[in-house]
Amino acid sequence: MREYLFSFVKVRRFQTYLLIFFLCLSGYLSSGQQKNILQFSGLITSTNNSDLPVAFATIKNISFRDQTFISNNDGYFSFVAHAGDTILFTSVGFSPLAYVIPSVQSDRFTAHIQMRSLVIELPAVTPYPWASYEDYLTDFMALKPGDDPVSAAKRNLSPEAMAALARIVPRSAEEIQSYHSLQRHTTMSNKNINQRMNNPLLNPFAWGELINQIRRGDFSREKLKY
């Protein structure tokens, strides 16, 4: 008798749980059917500049199966959703934005989504010329405290140091160009050096001397006879 009562209580409890489950399911389905299905479209831009679109932003419908969409290169998007759904907009360099689709009578709804630029300030970094702490210790131990900056500058700018650098340091492009331009200018302006490059056919004095020689008969056959 006790076992019969125990099994009866278990069956009644199971029926109660099953009834509650069906009631919750019917309420969920009825609430889901009350939501209007619409075509949700819009344009995503920046709050700093309305003409700057947010391209390839991630759009997630967190109210309906986490459906994910992506805006195009111009920031435009369009997909099917329900009235009252919460849409999450995310993009690199912008703060996340949650938008709730309002209830409208039409089956289409267009929104202008403006996302705020995200500014991340990084901590200051001081670069050092040493790759490791051991390199720093090596250079620090090799320092000579007795050398002040003035004496070090005089030693580095001494004639011996400059001559040693001149033997191993090649000429720069600017120095080579300046030297070449100076040599060309000297060659073109120095007539004593540039005599071989003069064209006598373009010299009017040479033409005048030739005409005078012809008039005097310097090149006549009689004078050319031995």
VOGU-3710 file (C-alpha; in Angstrom, 3 decimals, decimal comma):
1> mreylfsfvk> 0,000/0,000/0,000  2,850/2,375/0,857  4,555/1,682/-2,470  1,306/2,384/-4,317  0,920/5,759/-2,598  4,533/6,653/-3,282  4,188/5,905/-7,002  0,931/7,852/-7,159  2,599/10,920/-5,626  5,441/10,705/-8,125
11> vrrfqtylli> 3,010/10,530/-11,039  1,043/13,504/-9,764  4,224/15,510/-9,288  5,396/14,681/-12,807  2,016/15,764/-14,210  2,258/19,054/-12,323  5,732/19,784/-13,691  4,599/18,869/-17,185  1,613/21,195/-16,932  3,802/24,074/-15,778
21> fflclsgyls> 6,213/23,433/-18,645  3,442/23,541/-21,254  2,023/26,711/-19,753  5,427/28,444/-19,919  5,985/27,205/-23,469  2,622/28,461/-24,627  3,263/31,850/-23,012  6,649/32,112/-24,716  5,186/31,169/-28,083  2,332/33,606/-27,720
31> sgqqknilqf> 4,736/36,424/-26,781  6,966/35,522/-29,732  4,010/35,587/-32,096  3,048/39,057/-30,879  6,400/40,488/-32,074  6,166/42,059/-35,486  8,668/40,885/-38,079  10,208/43,753/-40,009  13,090/44,639/-42,293  15,626/46,547/-40,199
41> sglitstnns> 17,958/48,739/-42,281  20,228/51,640/-41,541  23,533/53,437/-41,853  26,362/53,378/-39,304  28,461/56,531/-38,985  30,807/58,123/-36,465  29,642/60,661/-33,908  32,610/62,899/-34,719  31,794/63,052/-38,431  28,413/62,040/-39,807
51> dlpvafatik> 29,926/61,699/-43,286  32,416/59,050/-42,083  30,847/55,557/-42,330  31,817/52,726/-40,020  32,659/49,970/-42,490  32,420/46,234/-41,751  30,895/46,677/-38,298  29,665/43,552/-36,498  25,900/43,556/-35,848  24,488/40,962/-33,436
61> nisfrdqtfi> 20,830/40,369/-32,566  21,209/39,313/-28,930  17,446/38,898/-28,553  17,046/36,273/-31,268  19,593/33,439/-31,423  22,577/35,821/-31,522  22,230/36,268/-35,271  25,279/38,116/-36,588  25,503/40,425/-39,592  28,160/42,771/-41,029
71> snndgyfsfv> 27,756/46,207/-42,568  29,231/46,861/-45,998  32,009/49,248/-46,995  29,649/52,242/-46,834  28,336/51,341/-43,360  24,948/50,159/-44,704  23,140/47,103/-43,290  19,774/45,407/-43,751  18,327/42,228/-42,220  15,098/40,758/-40,843
81> ahagdtilft> 14,402/41,245/-37,134  11,547/41,641/-34,648  10,195/44,751/-32,984  11,719/45,044/-29,532  14,897/43,111/-30,363  18,140/44,421/-28,905  20,843/44,887/-31,559  24,493/45,171/-30,518  26,854/47,113/-32,804  30,620/46,608/-32,381
91> svgfsplayv> 33,624/47,701/-34,400  37,357/48,117/-33,891  38,120/51,616/-32,626  34,536/52,352/-31,513  32,608/51,817/-28,296  29,937/49,059/-28,401  26,390/50,337/-28,896  23,115/48,568/-28,021  20,013/49,608/-29,965  16,417/48,467/-29,315
101> ipsvqsdrft> 14,165/48,289/-32,373  10,973/50,220/-31,605  7,481/48,947/-32,382  6,217/50,388/-35,652  3,148/49,792/-37,765  5,101/49,259/-40,978  7,078/46,166/-41,878  10,190/48,278/-42,524  12,274/50,399/-40,212  15,370/52,497/-40,966
111> ahiqmrslvi> 17,731/53,873/-38,336  20,814/56,071/-38,290  23,334/54,475/-35,930  26,114/56,722/-34,607  29,031/55,058/-32,858  31,445/56,935/-30,617  35,156/56,724/-31,383  37,118/54,850/-28,756  40,328/56,571/-27,646  42,761/54,349/-25,747
121> elpavtpypw> 45,645/56,095/-24,012  48,656/53,837/-23,663  51,175/54,330/-20,868  54,347/56,221/-21,684  57,350/54,151/-22,729  60,969/55,332/-22,406  63,307/53,567/-24,846  66,860/52,788/-23,790  69,859/51,986/-26,017  70,602/48,757/-24,151
131> asyedyltdf> 69,051/45,436/-25,086  69,338/43,992/-21,579  70,329/44,917/-18,044  73,648/43,131/-18,464  74,543/45,351/-21,449  73,727/48,401/-19,374  76,021/47,249/-16,576  78,829/46,577/-19,059  78,584/50,066/-20,571  78,237/51,656/-17,163
141> malkpgddpv> 81,342/49,978/-15,817  83,293/51,049/-18,910  82,551/54,726/-18,350  85,345/57,111/-17,332  83,996/59,610/-14,788  87,009/61,902/-15,200  86,143/62,898/-18,794  83,866/65,929/-18,833  81,806/66,768/-21,964  84,140/69,595/-23,035
151> saakrnlspe> 87,271/67,436/-23,023  85,410/64,604/-24,787  84,255/67,022/-27,501  87,784/68,391/-27,972  89,181/64,867/-28,249  86,550/63,838/-30,799  87,119/66,997/-32,890  90,894/66,899/-32,839  92,778/66,870/-36,195  93,908/63,305/-35,583
161> amaalarivp> 90,347/62,116/-34,945  88,981/63,978/-37,987  91,773/62,580/-40,207  91,030/59,055/-38,987  87,346/59,520/-39,730  88,105/60,953/-43,173  90,033/57,787/-44,070  87,198/55,396/-43,176  83,979/57,417/-43,635  82,829/57,592/-47,285
171> rsaeeiqsyh> 81,569/60,783/-48,848  77,872/61,494/-48,667  75,671/62,007/-51,729  75,363/65,723/-50,993  79,133/66,152/-50,800  79,674/64,258/-54,064  77,034/66,331/-55,847  78,480/69,614/-54,578  82,000/68,651/-55,669  80,785/67,543/-59,107
181> slqrhttmsn> 78,819/70,778/-59,640  81,826/72,867/-58,614  84,089/71,001/-61,017  81,671/71,473/-63,906  81,348/75,172/-63,178  85,128/75,586/-63,041  85,612/73,675/-66,300  82,976/75,721/-68,155  84,132/79,141/-66,870  87,945/78,758/-67,037
191> kninqrmnnp> 88,955/79,640/-70,604  92,590/78,768/-70,111  91,685/75,180/-69,293  88,800/75,057/-71,751  90,658/76,118/-74,888  90,431/72,638/-76,388  86,650/72,746/-76,151  86,225/76,076/-78,045  84,759/75,803/-81,555  86,638/78,164/-83,976
201> llnpfawgel> 83,756/78,040/-86,446  81,661/79,998/-83,966  84,373/82,648/-83,390  83,655/85,848/-85,412  87,242/87,104/-85,009  88,577/83,898/-86,564  86,233/84,373/-89,537  87,433/87,994/-89,956  91,078/86,918/-89,940  90,348/84,239/-92,548
211> inqirrgdfs> 88,693/86,755/-94,854  91,653/89,140/-94,538  94,072/86,309/-95,355  92,095/85,489/-98,492  92,107/89,135/-99,568  95,862/89,388/-99,070  96,386/86,236/-101,079  98,172/84,401/-98,306  96,901/81,123/-99,660  97,561/81,824/-103,408
221> reklky> 99,389/79,202/-105,449  102,218/81,583/-106,321  103,108/82,171/-102,682  102,835/78,532/-101,897  105,509/77,602/-104,448  108,938/76,821/-103,073
//
